[in-house]
Amino acid sequence: MVTIYDVPPGELVAKLTTRLKEMDSIKPPEWADFVKTGRHVEKAPVQEDWWFTRAASILRKVYIEGPIGTERLAATYGGFADRGSKPNKAVRGSRSIARKCLMQLETNGFVAKDKNRGRIITAKGRGLLDKVAMEIYQESKKR
């Protein structure tokens, strides 16, 4: 059986992004066009579908590292803040973006809350990811 560990992560997230775009319950909030993704960036993302890409990436992270909470996800999507003449410093990304994506994935049944430990992947979420991984694997065999 093919799992997400058998396919390249970039291809998995790209294909999963198209799947998430088809769902009506996963959509960016109205503030998503203007928000920065963390303290370490200067501008908002330029990709139009960045919200779906982030949700797909978060779903993959929950599959691999779960149970995981918003604080660890924010640290994962963080970076280094430019502090002028002082040395750069590692900072977290936006916890609000991680939280909203997790809530949308939770309403679809892909992730669930684990008591006091964060979010875990559900059978429905694991099935979706494995199905997408199988499609990518079959496409790579045809090449």
N, C-alpha and C positions, 0 to 999 in steps of 0.2 A: 504494500500500500504506500502511495506517495504522500508525503507530508510536506509542510512548509520548509523543512530543513533540506529538502532535496532540490529546491529550485532557487534561483537567484532572488534576493530580497527586493531588488529594484523592479524586476518584472512582476513579482507578486503584488507589490504595493500599487503598481500602475494598473494591473488588471483588476485588483480589488477596488481601486478608485472608481473605475467605470461601473462596477457593480453597485457601489454605494450611491453613485449619482442617480441610478434608476429608482432608488427607494425614495418615497415621498417624505418619510419621517426624518431623514437625515438631510438637513439643509443648514447653510450658514446663517447665523443671526444677522440682523441688519447692521450691526457694528463691525462685522468681519471685514468690510472693505477698507476700513480706516485704522484698524488696530495693529499695533506692532506685536510680534510674536514673543517678545522678551525685551529686557532692558539692554541687551547686548546688540540689538539691531537699530538702525537709524530710521528705516522706513517700513511701511506695511508690505506684505508680500505682493509681488507683481503677477503671479499666476492667478487666473480667475478661479480655478478649482482647487486652491490650496487647502480649503477646509476639508474637502473629501480626501485629499492626499494625507492630511494629518490624521483624520479619523481612521483611514486604512492602516496607517503606520502605528497608531495607538492600538488598534485591534491586534495587529501582529505582535506588538510588545506585550500585550496582556497574555497572548497565547504562549509566548516564550518565557517571560519573566514572572507571570502571575503567581500568586496574588500580588498586585502592584497598586499603589495609590497615586494620587495626583502630585504629591511632593516628589516622588521618584521620577514620575513622567516629566515633570517640569525640569528636573535636573538633567534628564536625558536630552530634552530639546533646548537646553541652555547653551551658553557659549562664553566667550571672554569679552568683558566690557572694557572699552577703551577709556582709560582714566587720565588721559592727557600725558603728562610727564611721569606720572607714577606707573608702576608696572601694571599690566593688565590683570584682571581678577576674574575668576570663574563665577558666573552668576546663573541663576535658574531662568528658565523660560516662563511663559505665562501659565499659571495654574488654572486660570479661568478657562482658557482654551481647552486644556486637558480635561477639566471637569465637565464642560459642556459637551465635548465629544464623547466622553464616557457616558454621560446621561443619555445622549441620543442613541448610542450603541446599546445601552441598557433597555431603552424602550423598545428596541427591535428584538431584544432577547439574545443578543450576541455575547454580552457580558452580564455578570451578576455580582451583587455585593457579597463579600465574604466578611463575616462578623469580625470587626476590629482589625482587618488585615488588608483591605482594599478591594479591588475587583478581580474576579477570576473569569476565565472563558467558560461559556456554557457549551452544551452539546451542539446547539444550533450554530454558534459561532465557530466551533471547531470544524463542524461539517462544511460550513461555507468556505473557510480557509483551505481545508483539504481538497474541496472540490475545485477551487480556483488553482491550487497547486497541481492538481491532476491535469487540468486543461493546459497549463503552461508546460508541464512535462511532456504531454502528448504532442504539443506543437513543436517542442524542441526535438522530438524524435523524428518528425517529418522533415526537418531541415537537413 
